[in-house]
């Protein structure tokens, strides 16, 4: 799916420099950053849910009855 991503001049320049330094396309850099962000957010959410389940196991068990 195509989308338009509007960046500030500063963001565009930072992305351009990163792409040039890594010899990759700006699109490749942006897509990888998005994937890393989503993966990190999912891992953070999963860890938080696991912590809640572990810490509140007894309460959750009682609520389920």
C-alpha positions as CSV (number, residue, x, y, z in Angstrom):
1,X,0.0,0.0,0.0
2,X,1.3,3.4,-0.9
3,X,1.3,6.4,1.4
4,X,2.8,9.8,1.5
5,X,5.0,10.7,4.5
6,X,5.5,14.4,5.1
7,X,8.7,15.2,6.8
8,X,10.2,18.5,8.0
9,X,13.2,19.8,6.1
10,X,15.3,18.8,9.1
11,X,13.9,15.2,9.1
12,X,14.4,14.9,5.4
13,X,18.0,16.0,5.6
14,X,18.7,13.6,8.5
15,X,17.1,10.8,6.6
16,X,19.1,11.7,3.4
17,X,22.3,11.8,5.3
18,X,21.6,8.5,7.0
19,X,20.8,6.9,3.7
20,X,23.9,8.3,2.1
21,X,26.1,7.1,5.0
22,X,24.6,3.6,4.9
23,X,24.4,3.4,1.1
24,X,20.8,2.6,1.3
25,X,17.7,4.3,0.0
26,X,15.7,6.8,2.1
27,X,12.7,4.5,1.7
28,X,14.6,1.5,3.0
29,X,15.8,3.5,6.1
30,X,12.3,4.7,6.8
31,X,10.7,1.3,6.4
32,X,13.3,-0.3,8.7
33,X,12.7,2.4,11.3
34,X,9.0,1.8,11.2
35,X,9.5,-2.0,11.6
36,X,11.8,-1.5,14.5
37,X,9.4,0.9,16.2
38,X,6.5,-1.5,15.8
39,X,8.5,-4.5,17.0
40,X,9.8,-2.5,20.0
41,X,6.2,-1.3,20.9
42,X,4.9,-4.9,20.6
43,X,7.7,-6.2,22.8
44,X,7.0,-3.4,25.4
45,X,3.3,-4.2,25.4
46,X,3.9,-7.9,25.7
47,X,6.3,-7.5,28.6
48,X,3.8,-5.2,30.4
49,X,1.0,-7.7,30.0
50,X,3.2,-10.5,31.2
51,X,4.2,-8.5,34.2
52,X,0.5,-7.6,35.0
53,X,-0.5,-11.3,34.6
54,X,2.3,-12.4,36.9
55,X,1.8,-9.7,39.6
56,X,-2.0,-9.9,39.6
57,X,-2.4,-13.7,39.0
58,X,-4.5,-14.2,42.2
59,X,-6.7,-11.3,41.5
60,X,-7.2,-12.3,37.9
61,X,-8.0,-15.9,39.0
62,X,-10.7,-14.6,41.4
63,X,-12.2,-12.3,38.8
64,X,-12.4,-15.2,36.3
65,X,-14.6,-17.2,38.7
